[in-house]
């Protein structure tokens, strides 16, 4: 019975994601006040579960691929931000929302990506390497890209971001990996760790839905324009990921990582930056809409690849 429940969580992830989005939209004030402050704890849960699925050897041997990193990181920042700028410029036209779309496009990897990469049978070790590197580079790279495209300076607290990365990503991941490396019985329950990763990601999905609903105070025309711009932005990044993967003839296990990292951006960092700059919450509308879309797309992509690929580990 327990294994049946675990299998349902893993195989029906899209249903849980959509239900979480609906719940966040339905009771936004409850979700924001109760779950938003706890997101770091849920992220720790995701990373610890991911660590339990990877030994230290796996992370070192399969996660450190300079040739892959050299392709994914620039595409993740430059291509995604350019697509965001073009779609917002053509469809929205408002300077503040163009800034919001560009800012979100310049963000680092979304922190739930390892969950979806694992469900897609992709190279989760490479995914985690990119997450750590992308987050580390963001305070330097993101402001420069935003300034070039829209002429606005963005201040990011590098020390705070690095401490957050250490506490919520690197330490729990390392602890889980050490336990897997030292305790052989742990390796028998990978589906349990996948299920716990998904459950840990769902509060983030709820918060995205709640914040999107809260920010949706614009006129119908702005909402439609922002929705279309975000949809084109997402489709463009996904299409680029699929094309580059094929053009470079990458192993599909690595190709999955490329697709997710180009298309999925860290939503909460976008809103944190807007808040720290004292800007209107409406500027975060493109990020909120994009966040909903990529969270719905993530399990669909995972299902597509999991049916094509065998386990990578």
Secondary structure, DSSP 8 states (H G I E B T S, - for coil): -HHHHHHHHHHTHHHHHHHHHHHHHHTHHHHHHHTGGGHHHHHHHHHHHHHHT--HHHHHHHH--HHHHHHHHHIIIIIHHHHHHHHHHHHT--HHHHHHHHHHHTS-B-TTHHHHHHHTT--HHHHHHHHHHHHHHHHHHHHHHHHHHH-------HHHHHHHHIIIIIHHHHHHHHHHHH-GGGGG-HHHHHHHHHHHHHHHHHHHHHHHHHH--S-HHHHHHHHHHHHHHHHHHHHHHHHHHHHTT--HHHHHHHHHHHH-B-HHHHHHHHHHTT--GGGGHHHHHHHHHHHHHHHHHHHHHHTT-----
